[in-house]
Amino acid sequence: MRLLVALFGIALAGCQKAGDERPALPPLELSERQDWLERQQAGAPAPPSEERLAELRDLMLTGFSDEFGSRLSGRARERLLRQDDAFRVLEEGLSNEDASIREHCLFELGRLQRPASILPLLLRLKYEPDQGLKAHVAGALFRLGNGAGLVELIRQMAFEPTAEQAGLVAIEICQLAKLELGEQPTYVELTRALERLADDWKNTGRTAIGRGDPDPSLDPLVQGRVAEHLLALRGTELRPVDDARFVLSRAGRLALPLLKQTVRASEPYLRAHSLEIVRDLGRAAAELGPEILPLLADPLSRADAARTLGELGETRAAPFLIDMLADPDVELRAAAASALGPLRVEAAILPLQARLDDPDEVLDVRVMAAFSLAIFELDRPARDFLLERRRQGDFHGPTIDELLDRLDEIDRRRSSG
């Protein structure tokens, strides 16, 4: 034990010595962003008038209903889809009580290629009560360049009542992504293909659809809707805040231009929520690392910034995080310990091992150090430490389960190449 502490001291001293040569953290500059977001929201194209919406609704209900005969329905549908603002009423139709109308709206929104429709579709992914239709939500999202529904689609393929329907959507997605499949792919083959697409989505925030197209995040309506969700985070009611977090953390790169501004907001609520959303986005938001790095000097945001930088893979943060392992603040030590593993900087191994092996260290820090060490493939002792916590029940069970699940996912990715 004394040897480990001594080695940790030597390693830390080496990091601090290296720190004398490295540049200091970039200056911390915070700016008010709430008024700016309100201007972004106000700058979005105005919705149609109620009279216009009523006209579009009539066309939609006629076009998507079996009550009026195929000829009349076909004409109404064709006329609706020729309208530039048809997407507005199709988005409204996502919450229609008739599941068949919702299905039609999902299909047409995927075809219309309006990037702003990604945001209401993501909300539908959360609230759609028909499990079979969730597969179609995933399909519509993928057509629009968003892969957030792929994990849900994999779940639906494993659920017998929806497996066939989900499998058909999966085949369509694989074809859109130009993946080679056999004439009759098995569910196992489809699942593996979707897992590869989901990994790609998580790492890049993009799908194989539309990668060469203009940046959809620059669409004024997209910016206005993203701003609306960010402004919802200031509320005290749980549901609107949770909805905003759900949508933005699954939007891929769509929200990055505005998040780049709000992670450095002077409003604490906006800064804190934005950091958590970026952390959920992970490597897809890696370009925001330089914007977040200065927050390691912010007393209110240091721990959140540390965790977020780890998820982004921002290796420039590693020397500062190693220093933080010796900080008096327990939360900061735990945050740094959890962030260093995902960064995979080998200089962190010895300091992390010292934190894990110190019996006087609080369990929060030791658990996070074990998680990070397991990522370095020194995994048996570190993983065993986490398994022992599960057996003894002396640490928050769901957190241990989540960490072990993440390690299993990392192992899966390693084994798949």
ZIZI-V992559 format. One record per residue. N is the residue number from 1. RES is the residue in three letters. OMEGA is omega in whole degrees, -180 to 180 (999 if undefined). NEAR is the number of other ideal C-beta (glycine too) atoms within 12 Angstrom. Layout:
# ZIZI-V992559
n:N res:RES omega:OMEGA near:NEAR
n:N res:RES omega:OMEGA near:NEAR
This chain:
# ZIZI-V992559
n:1 res:MET omega:179 near:15
n:2 res:ARG omega:180 near:11
n:3 res:LEU omega:180 near:14
n:4 res:LEU omega:179 near:23
n:5 res:VAL omega:179 near:22
n:6 res:ALA omega:179 near:14
n:7 res:LEU omega:177 near:22
n:8 res:PHE omega:179 near:30
n:9 res:GLY omega:179 near:20
n:10 res:ILE omega:-179 near:17
n:11 res:ALA omega:-180 near:29
n:12 res:LEU omega:178 near:30
n:13 res:ALA omega:178 near:19
n:14 res:GLY omega:178 near:20
n:15 res:CYS omega:-180 near:30
n:16 res:GLN omega:177 near:21
n:17 res:LYS omega:177 near:14
n:18 res:ALA omega:180 near:18
n:19 res:GLY omega:177 near:21
n:20 res:ASP omega:-177 near:13
n:21 res:GLU omega:-178 near:11
n:22 res:ARG omega:178 near:17
n:23 res:PRO omega:177 near:14
n:24 res:ALA omega:175 near:16
n:25 res:LEU omega:175 near:26
n:26 res:PRO omega:-179 near:20
n:27 res:PRO omega:180 near:14
n:28 res:LEU omega:180 near:24
n:29 res:GLU omega:179 near:17
n:30 res:LEU omega:-179 near:25
n:31 res:SER omega:176 near:20
n:32 res:GLU omega:-176 near:19
n:33 res:ARG omega:-177 near:31
n:34 res:GLN omega:179 near:25
n:35 res:ASP omega:179 near:18
n:36 res:TRP omega:178 near:24
n:37 res:LEU omega:178 near:38
n:38 res:GLU omega:177 near:19
n:39 res:ARG omega:177 near:19
n:40 res:GLN omega:180 near:31
n:41 res:GLN omega:-179 near:26
n:42 res:ALA omega:-178 near:17
n:43 res:GLY omega:179 near:20
n:44 res:ALA omega:177 near:22
n:45 res:PRO omega:-178 near:20
n:46 res:ALA omega:177 near:14
n:47 res:PRO omega:177 near:20
n:48 res:PRO omega:176 near:21
n:49 res:SER omega:179 near:12
n:50 res:GLU omega:178 near:13
n:51 res:GLU omega:179 near:11
n:52 res:ARG omega:178 near:19
n:53 res:LEU omega:179 near:22
n:54 res:ALA omega:177 near:16
n:55 res:GLU omega:180 near:22
n:56 res:LEU omega:179 near:34
n:57 res:ARG omega:180 near:30
n:58 res:ASP omega:179 near:21
n:59 res:LEU omega:-179 near:33
n:60 res:MET omega:-177 near:37
n:61 res:LEU omega:177 near:30
n:62 res:THR omega:-176 near:28
n:63 res:GLY omega:-176 near:37
n:64 res:PHE omega:-178 near:34
n:65 res:SER omega:177 near:24
n:66 res:ASP omega:-172 near:16
n:67 res:GLU omega:-170 near:15
n:68 res:PHE omega:-179 near:18
n:69 res:GLY omega:-172 near:13
n:70 res:SER omega:-177 near:14
n:71 res:ARG omega:-180 near:12
n:72 res:LEU omega:-180 near:20
n:73 res:SER omega:-180 near:24
n:74 res:GLY omega:179 near:19
n:75 res:ARG omega:-179 near:17
n:76 res:ALA omega:180 near:29
n:77 res:ARG omega:179 near:31
n:78 res:GLU omega:180 near:17
n:79 res:ARG omega:179 near:19
n:80 res:LEU omega:-173 near:32
n:81 res:LEU omega:174 near:27
n:82 res:ARG omega:-177 near:16
n:83 res:GLN omega:-180 near:25
n:84 res:ASP omega:-177 near:15
n:85 res:ASP omega:-180 near:28
n:86 res:ALA omega:-177 near:35
n:87 res:PHE omega:-179 near:37
n:88 res:ARG omega:-177 near:34
n:89 res:VAL omega:175 near:39
n:90 res:LEU omega:175 near:42
n:91 res:GLU omega:177 near:36
n:92 res:GLU omega:-178 near:27
n:93 res:GLY omega:178 near:37
n:94 res:LEU omega:180 near:41
n:95 res:SER omega:177 near:24
n:96 res:ASN omega:-178 near:26
n:97 res:GLU omega:180 near:12
n:98 res:ASP omega:-177 near:20
n:99 res:ALA omega:-180 near:22
n:100 res:SER omega:177 near:23
n:101 res:ILE omega:177 near:31
n:102 res:ARG omega:-179 near:34
n:103 res:GLU omega:177 near:30
n:104 res:HIS omega:-179 near:34
n:105 res:CYS omega:177 near:43
n:106 res:LEU omega:-178 near:42
n:107 res:PHE omega:-176 near:29
n:108 res:GLU omega:177 near:37
n:109 res:LEU omega:176 near:41
n:110 res:GLY omega:-178 near:36
n:111 res:ARG omega:-174 near:21
n:112 res:LEU omega:174 near:29
n:113 res:GLN omega:173 near:22
n:114 res:ARG omega:-176 near:30
n:115 res:PRO omega:180 near:38
n:116 res:ALA omega:180 near:36
n:117 res:SER omega:177 near:41
n:118 res:ILE omega:-174 near:48
n:119 res:LEU omega:175 near:45
n:120 res:PRO omega:176 near:40
n:121 res:LEU omega:176 near:49
n:122 res:LEU omega:177 near:41
n:123 res:LEU omega:177 near:32
n:124 res:ARG omega:177 near:40
n:125 res:LEU omega:180 near:40
n:126 res:LYS omega:-168 near:26
n:127 res:TYR omega:-179 near:21
n:128 res:GLU omega:-177 near:32
n:129 res:PRO omega:-178 near:16
n:130 res:ASP omega:-176 near:26
n:131 res:GLN omega:179 near:25
n:132 res:GLY omega:-180 near:31
n:133 res:LEU omega:178 near:37
n:134 res:LYS omega:176 near:38
n:135 res:ALA omega:-180 near:43
n:136 res:HIS omega:173 near:41
n:137 res:VAL omega:178 near:45
n:138 res:ALA omega:180 near:47
n:139 res:GLY omega:179 near:44
n:140 res:ALA omega:178 near:47
n:141 res:LEU omega:-178 near:46
n:142 res:PHE omega:177 near:42
n:143 res:ARG omega:-180 near:35
n:144 res:LEU omega:177 near:41
n:145 res:GLY omega:180 near:39
n:146 res:ASN omega:-178 near:47
n:147 res:GLY omega:-176 near:46
n:148 res:ALA omega:-179 near:43
n:149 res:GLY omega:-175 near:43
n:150 res:LEU omega:180 near:41
n:151 res:VAL omega:177 near:27
n:152 res:GLU omega:179 near:36
n:153 res:LEU omega:177 near:46
n:154 res:ILE omega:178 near:33
n:155 res:ARG omega:-178 near:24
n:156 res:GLN omega:177 near:37
n:157 res:MET omega:180 near:38
n:158 res:ALA omega:-178 near:22
n:159 res:PHE omega:-169 near:20
n:160 res:GLU omega:-178 near:15
n:161 res:PRO omega:-178 near:15
n:162 res:THR omega:-172 near:28
n:163 res:ALA omega:-177 near:24
n:164 res:GLU omega:-179 near:18
n:165 res:GLN omega:179 near:27
n:166 res:ALA omega:179 near:37
n:167 res:GLY omega:178 near:33
n:168 res:LEU omega:178 near:24
n:169 res:VAL omega:180 near:39
n:170 res:ALA omega:178 near:44
n:171 res:ILE omega:179 near:29
n:172 res:GLU omega:-180 near:29
n:173 res:ILE omega:180 near:42
n:174 res:CYS omega:177 near:31
n:175 res:GLN omega:178 near:22
n:176 res:LEU omega:180 near:28
n:177 res:ALA omega:179 near:31
n:178 res:LYS omega:174 near:14
n:179 res:LEU omega:-180 near:24
n:180 res:GLU omega:177 near:12
n:181 res:LEU omega:174 near:25
n:182 res:GLY omega:-179 near:13
n:183 res:GLU omega:179 near:8
n:184 res:GLN omega:-178 near:10
n:185 res:PRO omega:177 near:24
n:186 res:THR omega:177 near:17
n:187 res:TYR omega:179 near:26
n:188 res:VAL omega:179 near:17
n:189 res:GLU omega:179 near:22
n:190 res:LEU omega:180 near:36
n:191 res:THR omega:179 near:28
n:192 res:ARG omega:178 near:24
n:193 res:ALA omega:178 near:35
n:194 res:LEU omega:178 near:42
n:195 res:GLU omega:177 near:29
n:196 res:ARG omega:178 near:28
n:197 res:LEU omega:179 near:37
n:198 res:ALA omega:177 near:36
n:199 res:ASP omega:179 near:27
n:200 res:ASP omega:178 near:26
n:201 res:TRP omega:-178 near:37
n:202 res:LYS omega:-177 near:29
n:203 res:ASN omega:-173 near:24
n:204 res:THR omega:-174 near:25
n:205 res:GLY omega:179 near:36
n:206 res:ARG omega:171 near:31
n:207 res:THR omega:179 near:41
n:208 res:ALA omega:-178 near:26
n:209 res:ILE omega:170 near:31
n:210 res:GLY omega:-178 near:24
n:211 res:ARG omega:179 near:20
n:212 res:GLY omega:-178 near:9
n:213 res:ASP omega:174 near:17
n:214 res:PRO omega:-177 near:13
n:215 res:ASP omega:-178 near:20
n:216 res:PRO omega:-179 near:35
n:217 res:SER omega:-180 near:34
n:218 res:LEU omega:177 near:20
n:219 res:ASP omega:-178 near:28
n:220 res:PRO omega:179 near:22
n:221 res:LEU omega:175 near:31
n:222 res:VAL omega:-179 near:40
n:223 res:GLN omega:179 near:35
n:224 res:GLY omega:-179 near:28
n:225 res:ARG omega:176 near:40
n:226 res:VAL omega:178 near:44
n:227 res:ALA omega:179 near:37
n:228 res:GLU omega:179 near:32
n:229 res:HIS omega:179 near:43
n:230 res:LEU omega:178 near:45
n:231 res:LEU omega:179 near:33
n:232 res:ALA omega:-178 near:31
n:233 res:LEU omega:-179 near:40
n:234 res:ARG omega:-176 near:27
n:235 res:GLY omega:179 near:20
n:236 res:THR omega:177 near:10
n:237 res:GLU omega:-172 near:12
n:238 res:LEU omega:-172 near:13
n:239 res:ARG omega:179 near:15
n:240 res:PRO omega:178 near:20
n:241 res:VAL omega:180 near:25
n:242 res:ASP omega:178 near:21
n:243 res:ASP omega:-179 near:26
n:244 res:ALA omega:179 near:38
n:245 res:ARG omega:-179 near:32
n:246 res:PHE omega:-176 near:27
n:247 res:VAL omega:-174 near:38
n:248 res:LEU omega:-179 near:44
n:249 res:SER omega:178 near:35
n:250 res:ARG omega:-175 near:40
n:251 res:ALA omega:-179 near:48
n:252 res:GLY omega:-177 near:47
n:253 res:ARG omega:-173 near:40
n:254 res:LEU omega:-176 near:44
n:255 res:ALA omega:-172 near:46
n:256 res:LEU omega:-179 near:35
n:257 res:PRO omega:180 near:28
n:258 res:LEU omega:177 near:40
n:259 res:LEU omega:177 near:45
n:260 res:LYS omega:178 near:27
n:261 res:GLN omega:-171 near:33
n:262 res:THR omega:176 near:43
n:263 res:VAL omega:178 near:46
n:264 res:ARG omega:179 near:34
n:265 res:ALA omega:177 near:35
n:266 res:SER omega:176 near:24
n:267 res:GLU omega:-175 near:27
n:268 res:PRO omega:-178 near:24
n:269 res:TYR omega:-176 near:26
n:270 res:LEU omega:178 near:40
n:271 res:ARG omega:-177 near:38
n:272 res:ALA omega:180 near:30
n:273 res:HIS omega:-179 near:36
n:274 res:SER omega:177 near:46
n:275 res:LEU omega:-180 near:43
n:276 res:GLU omega:178 near:33
n:277 res:ILE omega:179 near:41
n:278 res:VAL omega:179 near:47
n:279 res:ARG omega:178 near:39
n:280 res:ASP omega:178 near:30
n:281 res:LEU omega:175 near:40
n:282 res:GLY omega:-173 near:33
n:283 res:ARG omega:177 near:31
n:284 res:ALA omega:-180 near:36
n:285 res:ALA omega:-174 near:41
n:286 res:ALA omega:-178 near:31
n:287 res:GLU omega:179 near:23
n:288 res:LEU omega:180 near:38
n:289 res:GLY omega:-180 near:34
n:290 res:PRO omega:178 near:22
n:291 res:GLU omega:-175 near:36
n:292 res:ILE omega:-177 near:46
n:293 res:LEU omega:179 near:33
n:294 res:PRO omega:-179 near:29
n:295 res:LEU omega:173 near:41
n:296 res:LEU omega:176 near:42
n:297 res:ALA omega:-178 near:24
n:298 res:ASP omega:-177 near:29
n:299 res:PRO omega:-177 near:17
n:300 res:LEU omega:-170 near:23
n:301 res:SER omega:-171 near:39
n:302 res:ARG omega:-176 near:36
n:303 res:ALA omega:178 near:34
n:304 res:ASP omega:179 near:35
n:305 res:ALA omega:180 near:43
n:306 res:ALA omega:-180 near:44
n:307 res:ARG omega:-178 near:40
n:308 res:THR omega:180 near:44
n:309 res:LEU omega:176 near:47
n:310 res:GLY omega:-179 near:45
n:311 res:GLU omega:179 near:37
n:312 res:LEU omega:-176 near:37
n:313 res:GLY omega:-177 near:30
n:314 res:GLU omega:-173 near:38
n:315 res:THR omega:177 near:25
n:316 res:ARG omega:178 near:24
n:317 res:ALA omega:-170 near:40
n:318 res:ALA omega:-178 near:37
n:319 res:PRO omega:180 near:35
n:320 res:PHE omega:180 near:41
n:321 res:LEU omega:177 near:48
n:322 res:ILE omega:176 near:41
n:323 res:ASP omega:-177 near:34
n:324 res:MET omega:178 near:43
n:325 res:LEU omega:178 near:45
n:326 res:ALA omega:-179 near:28
n:327 res:ASP omega:178 near:25
n:328 res:PRO omega:-177 near:11
n:329 res:ASP omega:-178 near:19
n:330 res:VAL omega:-179 near:22
n:331 res:GLU omega:-180 near:24
n:332 res:LEU omega:177 near:34
n:333 res:ARG omega:-180 near:37
n:334 res:ALA omega:179 near:37
n:335 res:ALA omega:179 near:37
n:336 res:ALA omega:-180 near:46
n:337 res:ALA omega:-180 near:49
n:338 res:SER omega:-175 near:43
n:339 res:ALA omega:-171 near:45
n:340 res:LEU omega:178 near:50
n:341 res:GLY omega:178 near:42
n:342 res:PRO omega:178 near:39
n:343 res:LEU omega:178 near:37
n:344 res:ARG omega:176 near:25
n:345 res:VAL omega:-172 near:30
n:346 res:GLU omega:178 near:22
n:347 res:ALA omega:-179 near:24
n:348 res:ALA omega:-172 near:42
n:349 res:ILE omega:-177 near:31
n:350 res:LEU omega:176 near:32
n:351 res:PRO omega:178 near:43
n:352 res:LEU omega:179 near:50
n:353 res:GLN omega:179 near:34
n:354 res:ALA omega:178 near:34
n:355 res:ARG omega:-179 near:47
n:356 res:LEU omega:-172 near:42
n:357 res:ASP omega:-180 near:26
n:358 res:ASP omega:-178 near:27
n:359 res:PRO omega:179 near:14
n:360 res:ASP omega:178 near:13
n:361 res:GLU omega:180 near:29
n:362 res:VAL omega:-173 near:22
n:363 res:LEU omega:179 near:28
n:364 res:ASP omega:-178 near:29
n:365 res:VAL omega:-178 near:37
n:366 res:ARG omega:179 near:34
n:367 res:VAL omega:-179 near:38
n:368 res:MET omega:176 near:49
n:369 res:ALA omega:178 near:46
n:370 res:ALA omega:177 near:43
n:371 res:PHE omega:-178 near:43
n:372 res:SER omega:178 near:49
n:373 res:LEU omega:180 near:39
n:374 res:ALA omega:179 near:37
n:375 res:ILE omega:180 near:38
n:376 res:PHE omega:-178 near:31
n:377 res:GLU omega:164 near:19
n:378 res:LEU omega:-156 near:26
n:379 res:ASP omega:-174 near:25
n:380 res:ARG omega:179 near:15
n:381 res:PRO omega:-178 near:20
n:382 res:ALA omega:178 near:34
n:383 res:ARG omega:178 near:31
n:384 res:ASP omega:177 near:19
n:385 res:PHE omega:179 near:35
n:386 res:LEU omega:178 near:39
n:387 res:LEU omega:178 near:24
n:388 res:GLU omega:177 near:21
n:389 res:ARG omega:178 near:29
n:390 res:ARG omega:-178 near:24
n:391 res:ARG omega:-176 near:13
n:392 res:GLN omega:180 near:13
n:393 res:GLY omega:-177 near:12
n:394 res:ASP omega:175 near:17
n:395 res:PHE omega:-177 near:29
n:396 res:HIS omega:-173 near:17
n:397 res:GLY omega:-179 near:17
n:398 res:PRO omega:178 near:13
n:399 res:THR omega:177 near:23
n:400 res:ILE omega:179 near:29
n:401 res:ASP omega:-180 near:18
n:402 res:GLU omega:180 near:20
n:403 res:LEU omega:179 near:37
n:404 res:LEU omega:176 near:29
n:405 res:ASP omega:179 near:17
n:406 res:ARG omega:178 near:27
n:407 res:LEU omega:177 near:33
n:408 res:ASP omega:179 near:19
n:409 res:GLU omega:177 near:22
n:410 res:ILE omega:178 near:25
n:411 res:ASP omega:180 near:17
n:412 res:ARG omega:-179 near:18
n:413 res:ARG omega:178 near:20
n:414 res:ARG omega:-175 near:16
n:415 res:SER omega:-179 near:11
n:416 res:SER omega:173 near:14
n:417 res:GLY omega:999 near:8
